[in-house]
Amino acid sequence: MKAAYYERSGTVLLAEVDEPVILRPTDAVVRVTTSAICGSDLTIVGGHMTPATGFTLGHEYVGVVTAVGEGVTKIKVGDRVAGSPASYCGACENCRRGLVALCSRGGIHGSGPSFGALDGGQAEAIRVPWAEQVLAVIPDSVPDETAVLLADVMMTGLTSVRATRLQPTDTLVVFGCGPIGLSAVHAARRLTAVDRIIAVDPVEHRLDVARSLGADEAVASVEEAEALVRPSRHDGADGVIDAAGAQASLDAAVRVAGQGARIAVPAIGHGPMTIDFRTLLFRSIDVWTGLGDVLLIDDLMEAAALGRIDPRPMISHHIGLDEVPSYYERMAARDPDIVKIVVSL
C-alpha cells in the first residue's frame, strides 16, 4: 500500500509499505479515508523530536474498519471511525492515573520507535492497538473532515482551554493561529463560558479564520494584545494559551498574563525555552503544559453531531496522498497560505 514515509531528516517520500494485519486480539485495521498533516509531523521531519527515521508518518486519521481482533467486540467491521493520536492500553499505571497519552505500553502513531513504533495515519491503512479505547465511532451527521480535526487539534485545543480554568467574566488571549490555536479559540467560544477572546498572529488571513471561529478581537502583535488586556481588573489576561511554541510567544504569554492568570502551553517547540519565573512568582501565575487529553474525543463527537462546534473553517488545503511530500516541503518553507491540510484517500 502507499504511505507518506519519513526516509531521512527533511525528506518525506510516497512509498510502498506492507499492508497492516491484526497482530493482537485487541487490534483493528482501518482503511484510511481522511488524514491530515500536523505541525508536530513537521517537527519530526525536521529532526527535532526523534533521531529515528524510516517510518510512516501521521497521527490524524479517519476511516472504515476492515478487520478486528478476536478480543474486539465494541468496534465492528464497517464502522466509520476516528482514531486518537495515541494508542493506550487502559491498564498500566499511567493509564489508571488518566495519563493515557503516556501509556507505558502504547505510543503516538506515526512518530517512530521513540514513541512506540506505531503505524502512521498518512497511509492507505493503519493497524490500531487497543482499538476499543482508541477508536471512536463517528456519528452519521459528522463528515470525515470534521472528525479528523476533532480527534487531535480540537482535542488539544479544548485541553488547553480547560487548563486555563476560565470563568464567565474572563479574558483569554491565544498566541498562534495555527490549528491548535484556532481550535482553542473555537473550543473556548463554543464549549466554555468566557467573556472575551483575543487571537494573536502576524498572518492576516489566519486572524480572519480566528474571527470566524469565535475570536472577539484578532491582532498581529503582542503590543496590540497587551494594550487590549492591560486595563482589565487583573492587569492583564485571565487565561493565556501559547499555541506557537516559540521563545517569543512564550515571552509574550507571560507579558500579557494578569495577576492570578493561568498560562497553557500545548505547542511542541523545536528546542529548550526559558521562562521568567520571577514574574510568574510575583504575579501568582500558573503554567500548564502537556499533551491533548485523548479521552475528550467522544464529547467532541457529540458536540459536533449537535452542531455546537464546526472547526472546518481552519482547513486551508485539501490534497491527495500523492501530494503529501510536496506539502511537507511547503510547510518547512513556512508557506503563509497553509493553515491546516486535510488529506483525502
C-alpha positions in Angstrom: 0.0 0.0 0.0 1.0 3.7 -0.3 2.1 5.8 2.6 3.9 9.0 3.5 7.3 7.7 4.6 9.9 9.5 6.6 13.1 8.4 4.8 15.7 10.8 6.3 15.8 14.1 8.1 14.0 16.6 5.9 12.8 14.1 3.4 9.3 12.5 3.1 8.5 10.1 0.2 5.4 8.4 -1.1 6.4 4.8 -0.6 5.1 1.3 -0.9 4.9 -0.3 2.6 3.4 -3.6 3.9 -0.3 -3.8 4.5 -1.2 -3.8 8.2 -2.5 -7.0 9.7 -4.0 -8.0 13.0 -1.2 -8.8 15.5 -3.0 -9.0 18.8 -6.6 -9.8 19.8 -7.2 -6.1 20.7 -6.1 -4.7 17.3 -8.2 -3.3 14.5 -7.2 -2.4 10.9 -8.7 0.7 9.5 -8.8 1.6 5.8 -8.0 5.3 5.9 -10.3 7.7 4.1 -9.1 11.0 5.5 -5.9 12.1 7.2 -4.1 15.3 7.9 -0.7 16.9 8.4 0.1 18.2 11.8 2.7 20.7 12.8 4.3 18.1 15.1 4.7 15.9 12.0 6.9 18.7 10.6 8.8 18.8 13.9 9.6 15.1 13.5 10.7 15.5 9.9 12.9 18.4 10.9 14.7 16.1 13.4 13.5 17.9 16.5 11.5 15.1 18.2 13.4 11.9 17.4 16.6 10.9 15.8 15.0 7.9 14.2 13.9 7.7 10.5 12.4 5.1 8.3 8.7 5.0 9.3 5.2 6.0 8.2 4.1 9.4 9.3 0.8 10.8 10.7 -1.4 10.5 13.8 -4.6 12.0 12.5 -6.8 9.6 10.6 -10.4 8.7 9.9 -11.6 5.6 8.1 -13.5 2.4 7.9 -12.7 -0.7 10.0 -11.8 -3.7 7.8 -10.7 -6.2 10.4 -10.8 -6.7 14.1 -9.0 -9.0 16.6 -11.0 -11.6 18.4 -11.0 -9.5 21.6 -12.7 -6.6 19.9 -16.5 -6.6 20.3 -17.5 -2.9 20.6 -16.0 -1.9 17.2 -17.3 -3.7 14.1 -16.1 -4.2 10.6 -17.7 -1.5 8.5 -17.7 1.1 11.3 -16.6 4.6 10.3 -14.2 5.7 13.0 -11.7 8.4 14.0 -8.6 7.4 15.9 -6.8 9.0 18.7 -3.2 10.2 18.1 -2.1 7.9 20.9 -2.9 4.2 21.4 -3.1 3.2 25.0 -3.8 0.0 26.9 -6.0 1.5 29.6 -4.5 -0.7 32.3 -0.9 0.4 33.1 -0.2 2.8 36.0 -0.2 5.9 33.7 -3.5 5.0 32.1 -5.0 4.4 35.5 -3.8 7.9 36.5 -5.5 9.3 33.5 -2.3 10.0 31.6 -3.2 7.8 28.7 -1.1 9.7 26.2 1.9 8.5 28.4 0.8 4.8 28.4 3.8 2.6 29.2 2.7 0.1 26.5 1.4 2.5 23.9 2.7 5.4 22.0 1.9 8.1 19.4 1.1 7.0 15.9 3.5 7.9 13.1 6.2 9.1 15.4 8.8 6.4 15.3 10.4 3.9 17.8 10.9 6.6 20.4 7.1 6.9 20.7 6.0 3.3 20.5 6.8 2.4 16.8 3.1 2.6 15.9 1.8 2.8 12.3 1.2 6.2 10.8 -2.1 7.5 9.5 -0.9 9.2 6.4 -1.3 5.9 4.6 -4.0 3.8 2.9 -4.5 1.7 6.1 -3.4 1.6 9.7 -3.2 -1.0 12.5 -4.7 0.3 15.7 -3.8 -1.4 19.0 -6.4 -1.4 21.8 -9.0 -0.5 19.3 -11.9 -0.3 21.7 -10.4 2.5 23.7 -8.7 4.3 20.8 -11.3 4.4 18.1 -14.4 6.4 18.2 -17.4 5.6 16.0 -18.3 8.8 14.1 -22.0 9.9 14.1 -23.6 9.9 10.7 -24.0 13.7 10.7 -20.3 14.4 11.2 -18.3 14.4 8.0 -14.8 12.9 7.8 -13.0 16.2 7.5 -14.7 17.4 10.7 -13.9 14.1 12.6 -10.2 14.2 11.7 -10.0 17.7 13.3 -11.8 16.6 16.4 -9.5 13.7 17.1 -6.4 15.7 17.5 -6.3 19.5 17.1 -9.7 20.2 18.7 -9.0 17.8 21.5 -5.7 19.6 22.2 -7.3 23.0 21.9 -10.0 22.1 24.4 -7.5 20.5 26.8 -5.6 23.8 26.7 -8.7 25.9 27.3 -9.7 23.7 30.3 -6.2 24.2 31.7 -6.7 27.9 31.9 -9.8 27.4 34.1 -11.8 30.2 32.5 -14.7 31.9 34.3 -17.6 33.6 32.5 -16.1 37.1 33.1 -12.6 36.2 32.0 -10.4 37.3 29.0 -8.5 34.7 27.1 -5.5 35.5 24.8 -4.3 32.9 22.3 -0.9 33.3 20.7 -0.5 31.5 17.3 -3.4 30.9 15.0 -2.3 27.6 13.6 -4.7 24.6 14.0 -4.1 24.3 17.8 -4.6 28.0 18.5 -7.7 28.1 16.3 -9.1 25.1 18.0 -8.5 26.7 21.3 -10.4 29.8 20.1 -13.3 27.7 18.8 -13.4 25.5 21.9 -13.4 28.5 24.3 -16.2 30.2 22.4 -18.4 27.2 21.8 -17.7 24.8 24.7 -16.9 27.1 27.7 -18.1 30.3 29.3 -15.7 33.2 28.6 -16.3 36.9 28.1 -13.6 37.9 25.6 -11.2 36.0 23.3 -8.2 37.8 21.7 -6.3 35.9 19.0 -2.7 37.0 18.1 -0.9 36.1 14.9 1.2 38.1 12.4 -0.6 36.5 9.3 -3.7 38.4 8.5 -5.7 35.6 6.9 -5.2 33.4 10.0 -6.7 36.3 12.0 -9.7 36.2 9.7 -10.1 32.4 10.4 -9.8 33.1 14.2 -12.6 35.6 13.9 -14.8 33.1 12.1 -14.2 30.5 14.8 -15.1 32.8 17.7 -12.4 35.4 18.4 -13.8 38.7 19.5 -10.6 40.5 18.5 -7.7 39.4 16.4 -4.4 41.4 16.3 -1.0 41.0 14.8 1.3 41.8 17.7 1.9 41.3 21.4 1.9 45.1 21.8 -1.6 45.3 20.5 -2.8 42.4 22.7 -1.2 44.0 25.7 -2.9 47.3 25.1 -6.2 45.5 25.0 -5.8 43.5 28.2 -3.7 45.8 30.5 -6.7 47.9 31.5 -8.6 44.9 32.8 -9.4 44.4 36.5 -6.5 41.9 36.9 -3.9 44.0 35.0 -3.8 41.5 32.1 -5.5 38.4 30.6 -7.0 35.8 32.9 -6.0 32.9 30.6 -3.3 32.7 28.0 -2.5 29.9 25.5 0.8 29.7 23.8 0.0 27.7 20.7 3.1 28.8 18.7 5.8 27.0 20.8 8.5 29.6 20.3 10.5 31.6 22.8 8.9 34.8 21.5 5.4 33.5 22.0 6.2 32.2 25.5 7.6 35.5 26.5 4.5 37.2 25.1 2.3 34.9 27.1 4.0 35.9 30.3 3.9 39.6 29.3 0.1 39.8 28.8 -0.8 37.5 31.7 -2.6 39.2 34.6 -2.5 38.7 38.3 -3.5 35.1 39.1 -3.6 34.1 35.4 -3.2 30.6 34.0 -0.9 30.0 31.0 -1.3 26.8 29.0 1.5 25.7 26.6 0.3 22.9 24.3 2.8 23.6 21.5 5.8 21.4 20.7 8.8 23.7 20.5 11.9 23.0 18.4 14.1 23.1 21.4 14.5 24.2 25.1 13.0 27.5 26.1 13.3 29.8 29.1 10.6 31.4 31.2 10.6 34.4 33.6 9.8 32.7 36.9 10.3 35.9 38.8 7.3 37.4 37.1 5.3 34.2 37.5 6.0 34.2 41.2 5.2 37.8 42.0 2.0 37.8 39.9 0.9 34.3 41.1 0.7 33.0 37.5 0.2 29.2 37.0 1.7 27.4 34.0 0.4 24.2 32.5 1.9 22.1 29.6 1.1 18.7 28.3 -0.4 16.6 25.5 -4.1 16.7 24.5 -6.5 14.7 26.6 -7.5 11.9 24.2 -10.4 10.9 26.4 -12.3 14.0 25.1 -12.9 12.5 21.7 -16.4 11.2 22.5 -17.5 14.5 24.0 -16.2 16.4 20.9 -18.0 14.0 18.5 -21.3 14.6 20.4 -20.8 18.4 20.3 -20.1 18.2 16.5 -23.2 16.0 15.9 -25.3 18.5 17.8 -23.9 21.4 15.8 -22.2 23.1 18.7 -18.8 23.0 17.0 -17.6 23.1 13.4 -13.8 23.6 13.1 -13.7 23.2 9.3 -13.0 26.9 8.5 -9.4 26.3 9.5 -8.9 23.8 6.6 -6.8 25.7 4.0 -5.9 22.8 1.7 -7.5 19.6 0.6 -4.9 17.3 -1.1 -4.4 13.7 -2.1 -1.9 11.3 -0.6 0.5 11.6 -3.5 0.8 15.4 -2.8 1.8 14.9 0.8 5.6 15.0 0.3 5.4 18.3 -1.6 3.3 19.9 1.2 5.8 18.9 3.8 8.3 20.9 1.7 5.9 23.9 1.6 5.3 23.7 5.4 9.1 23.6 6.0 9.4 26.7 3.9 6.8 28.4 6.1 4.2 28.9 3.3 1.9 31.5 4.9 -1.1 30.3 3.0 -1.1 27.0 4.8 -3.2 26.7 8.0 -4.5 23.1 8.1 -4.0 20.4 5.4 -6.5 17.6 5.1 -5.6 14.5 3.0 -8.3 12.6 1.2 -7.6 9.0 0.1 
